[in-house]
Amino acid sequence: MTPASRPSDALSPRRRHVRRGILLGGLALSGLGAAHWFNIGGSIEGSALSVQDAHAAASAGTLTLIDIRRPDEWRTTGIGEGAIPLDMRDPAFEEKLLALVAGVQAPVALICARGVRSRHLASRLEGAGFTNIIDVPEGMFGSGAGPGWIAAGLPLIHA
């Protein structure tokens, strides 16, 4: 019997181990991807706020809360009350943000779905000279940092 005509259940022990290793490696990588997507390691420390604190500060006018998700996400869930929708993919994002706030020193909080995009955008904005960027790592749907805006029962404005 040639290798090409051999049934798949007749694989050598070495080939079965290789296939099993590939499968397990793929599962491990998908687990890491899920951990990243759901921001399982998220926490509220340093320059980060809980969704409750972000809502209270935006309502009090002590910071500008920016919902950086996509327009289809805003339509699906609504926008957190007090947040300003500004799609982070917009090529003019930084210019539009500056038009909304009083300079690069103004306190700006960023919220997305689960805190992954807001964390990355906070780093990008700090690299661009913004000095008071605050992450909301729970996001709208929750993460390792907490249950999120929607589960916390905070008010939404429907787009």
C-alpha positions, -999 to +999 in steps of 0.1 A: +000+000+000+014+034-010+013+063+015-012+081-008-036+051-007-032+044+030-064+052+050-061+081+074-066+058+104-035+039+095-012+069+102+021+060+118+024+068+155+049+096+146+024+113+122-005+109+147+016+128+173+025+155+148-012+159+139-021+159+176+006+185+183-007+208+155-043+205+168-032+212+204-011+241+193-040+255+173-063+252+203-037+270+226-034+298+201-071+302+198-074+303+236-048+331+236-068+349+209-099+346+230-082+359+261-070+389+241-104+395+224-123+393+257-095+413+275-094+387+303-063+403+318-079+438+319-078+457+351-087+491+364-054+506+376-032+535+367-050+558+342-081+536+338-117+541+350-146+518+357-176+523+335-195+538+365-167+563+371-164+571+334-201+578+331-201+600+363-171+620+351-185+625+316-219+635+330-201+660+354-181+674+324-148+666+340-136+645+311-146+638+275-157+602+270-151+589+234-168+558+221-142+546+195-162+517+182-175+514+146-209+529+135-225+494+131-216+487+168-232+520+179-263+511+160-264+476+175-260+485+212-264+522+214-238+547+228-232+552+264-249+583+278-224+611+279-201+595+253-192+610+219-190+585+191-158+589+171-147+559+149-111+552+157-105+541+121-113+576+108-081+589+092-088+623+108-094+608+142-068+628+160-078+661+144-115+654+152-106+646+188-086+678+192-117+697+178-138+682+207-114+689+236-093+718+249-059+706+237-037+676+242-037+680+280-075+677+283-087+645+300-101+620+275-115+586+283-117+560+256-143+531+255-147+503+230-164+469+232-140+451+256-111+474+263-087+460+237-090+488+211-091+515+237-059+503+253-041+503+219-055+537+209-045+552+243-009+542+236-011+556+200-025+589+213+001+592+240+027+587+213+011+615+194+015+639+223-018+636+242-010+636+279-042+627+297-057+597+280-077+574+302-087+538+293-121+523+302-110+487+301-144+471+309-157+484+276-194+481+266-195+443+269-172+436+299-138+421+303-114+410+330-117+445+344-155+443+351-189+436+336-190+465+312-214+494+305-243+474+293-243+447+321-238+475+347-271+489+335-257+523+326-279+544+303-276+542+265-285+566+237-297+547+206-281+559+174 
